[in-house]
C-alpha cells in the first residue's frame, strides 16, 4: 500500500490543527481553506509524517495481534 493510501494518524491531524490555529485570518471560503491546509501540509517534515505512518501501522498490527482486545501494552 502506498503511503498516501494510508489513513492519516491523529498526530498528523494534531500537528496540522496546531499550525492552523496560528493563523490570525479566518477562512471564509473553500478555496482559502484549501490554500491554507495545503500550505500547512507542505510545511510538515516528510520524515515526521513517515514516522507517524509507521507508528500508526504498528498500532494497527498490535490491535490485530490482540484480536481486537485492549492492546495498549503492546504498543
Rosetta blueprint (number, residue, H / E / L):
1 X L
2 X L
3 X H
4 X H
5 X H
6 X L
7 X L
8 X L
9 X L
10 X H
11 X H
12 X H
13 X H
14 X H
15 X H
16 X H
17 X H
18 X H
19 X H
20 X H
21 X L
22 X L
23 X L
24 X L
25 X L
26 X L
27 X L
28 X L
29 X L
30 X H
31 X H
32 X H
33 X H
34 X H
35 X H
36 X H
37 X H
38 X H
39 X H
40 X H
41 X H
42 X H
43 X H
44 X L
45 X L
46 X H
47 X H
48 X H
49 X H
50 X H
51 X H
52 X H
53 X H
54 X H
55 X H
56 X H
57 X H
58 X H
59 X H
60 X H
61 X H
62 X H
63 X H
64 X H
65 X H
66 X L
67 X L
68 X L
69 X L
70 X L
71 X L
72 X H
73 X H
74 X H
75 X L
